[in-house]
Amino acid sequence: MVTLVDAKYFGNLLRFARRHSRLNSDEVARMFSISVRQLHRYEQGKEVIPCNILQSLFQHGFCLLQCRRATPKHK
């Protein structure tokens, strides 16, 4: 079985991460040093996301998971 991952898949991942973190497009575009228009093209799957942005996205995600595991749960 072969699983293919395309630009749309990573775009959806980027959009989900942005919304889950409660960041707006301007903040994320500034974080990655790109324009808001370029960010939207990535999120819509119209362009392939460059490796450096994907690497940063995953690195931030894993750091967030480690921080959540280290802090006690609030009720």
Order of alpha helices (4+ residues) and beta strands (2+ residues): alpha-alpha-alpha-alpha
